[in-house]
Amino acid sequence: MHYFLKYLNQLRKARDLKFSQWEYSTEYINFIASDKNKNWASYDRFTMGFAQLNLPYFQKKSIGEQDILDDKPLNEIRNLIRSFMVWQYLCSQTIRYFPSRFLRQAEMLHGLMSIHSERLRLSVLLLRLFEELVPIATYKELNPMPAEAWFFLPEHKTLSPDLCILLLIQQIDMEIEVADCLLGCLKKSALELTQTLDGYKIHLGFQKNFLEEQLKKTYELSEHKNLPIGIKLPRYHYLEYLKEFESLLVSLSTLNHFESEIHRAEPGSINLQKMSISVSLKMQECRDDIEKVTIPEMDENDALLGRIKQEIKKRVYEELTQPLHLKRQYETDMYDYYSQEMEKIQWHSSDVLKLLQEQPLKTITDNDYQLLDVVKEIAFCEGFSYTIGYQNMIHLTQLHDFMLWNVNQCHEELKHYHAIRILLNQSNLLTEHMDEDYLASTFEEPSIDAYCERYTVFMINFLGETHNMRAYWLLAQAFDSPQIKKILEWIFYDEVVHKKVFALHFKKMTRMEHDWERNTYENLLDHGLGIHQAMRCSRYRVLMQKIGRYYASSGKTTALDFLNRSMRAQYLELKDLFQPGLFKLSEHDFRKQHLKAYLL
């Protein structure tokens, strides 16, 4: 790898590390195998509930002046919408600080990924619903760092899980109040628009119910109860010191003609000067770390290299501090493509349950039992996708348009885990290892070094999805049961879409950044080929061993042939991404380097 790229990656890592400090909870708060049907019950109610709403995520109609009641002040409604959408965006940036608190709380971690995924979809829906009244081009630039500052304070680095849940509930309370206010401003004739807002509010209700169930569960299972159940809490929000939140409250009070139910914290409890100092200290820490970055093979006395190094540092500083515009953050071309492709094949966990209830698995062959044991291990790797999603956020924090679809993609991987769990339950198999507590034991702490940098984030996902679709298709064809074949084919089609959207993302980044393609290629040759999506999942090795044993004993094919087909497909897909003049990697060298991602 060229040392300038190595230097750029090291600088970005110094930046990312400072602004992605994770605090971990080591306490296990999960149902166990003996709890049987309690396992994942809350998550199933939540995900199956919002999936049945059929919200119009591709909102075509927008609220206009003609839809607003005559006695409602248009300017205040516009102010409310604008401050609400900006505040929601800031909340979407800070939600990545919550999952680390639930590292050993499996249902809450999966629920947070699903909540995050749905909230991103809902934010796009709302922006389109309000586009006529408040065009996205009219929003002012902003920097999310002041919102992140709350998490930089030492007293907030060890937040307990129950307090984190309460903070998320308070956010939903705020959103419900805004939804009620906007519903009260619409004419009865705006029926379709009212139904969309009603659906949004119902979705918020599903989110709140899930979080309240998790709060009760936390108190019941945890030995460290910070608050008694049922205590009435003041309804303030952890980002209440932001001017966007203040604007939100002012608009709500004006439109409702009464004091908002959202109560502020006690005077002096949030010190704005302290927050400002916190941001400044973090920025200085980051600059200090960036200044310390050196690459041994670079000649420090070379004046030309010195000037180039300063340019690279400037670029990294600008990436860190540049103001953002919502119009850029909500470029939805990739999200729209992903969503439209998924809608063509859309299925949910409830469809798996319905299929197996309508067509029970009356007979399962020995071959199917062996394959289900393999598929179970794949499920553990799919359940690991929350880690992949939040690792991506470490390196791609400000690429919100990437997050719009990538977090949704990670939520789809969790869906695969739960689909397989339901399949095993309906097959009357012993599924103790699918309980919440066991899955939590497979979790790994996110690390700044896990995926190295932004280019590797792309490459391992692209190669991983190409392998996954091949693996699911071959396994589906090996089953005797038509019902199980169908479920695995559903998963296969999801993986096809995931691979396609990563390929399009590559093309988009190539257009946006002149050095993206070359940098990705150099990182690929340097270390990217040696990494697999789920390498850090403890069940990944077990999976590869079981696949090998199955194919060795079945006589249908061999583990080597299985891997050979995958390698061939990955190489051809990869080669097709790059310009021929740049991509010089032979298939032999690709296989030699990439094999360690599967065998080490």
Secondary structure, 3 states (H helix, E strand, C coil): CCHHHHHHHHHHHHHHHHCCCCCCCCCCCCCCHHHHHHCCHHHHHHHHHHHCCCCCCCCCCCCCHHHECCCCCHHHHHHHHHHHHHHHHHHHHHHHHCHHHHCCCHHHHHHHHHHHHHHHHHHHHHHHHCCCCCCHHHCCCECCHHHHHHHHCHHHCCCCHHHHHHHHHHHHHHHHHHHHHHHCCECCCCHHHHHHHHHHHHHHHHHHHHHHHHHHHHHHHCCCCCCCCCCCCCCCCCCCCCHHHHHHHHHHHHHHCCCCCCCCCCCCCCCHHHHHHHHHHHHHHHHHHHHHCCCCCCCCCCHHHHHHHHHHHHHHHHHHHCCECHHHHCCCHHHHHHHHHHHHHCCCHHHHHHHHHHCCCCCCCHHHHHHHHHHHHHHHHHHCHHHHHHHHHHHCCCCHHHHHHHHHHHHHHHHHHHHHHHHHHHCCCCCHHHCHHHHHHCCCCCCCCCCCCHHHHHHHHHHHHHHHHHHHHHHHHHCCCHHHHHHHHHHHHHHHHHHHHHHHHHHHHHHHCCCHHHHHHHHHHHCHHHCCCCCCCCCHHHHHHHHHHHHHHHCCCCHHHHHHHHHHHHHHHHHHHCCCCCCCCCHHHHHHHHCHHHHC
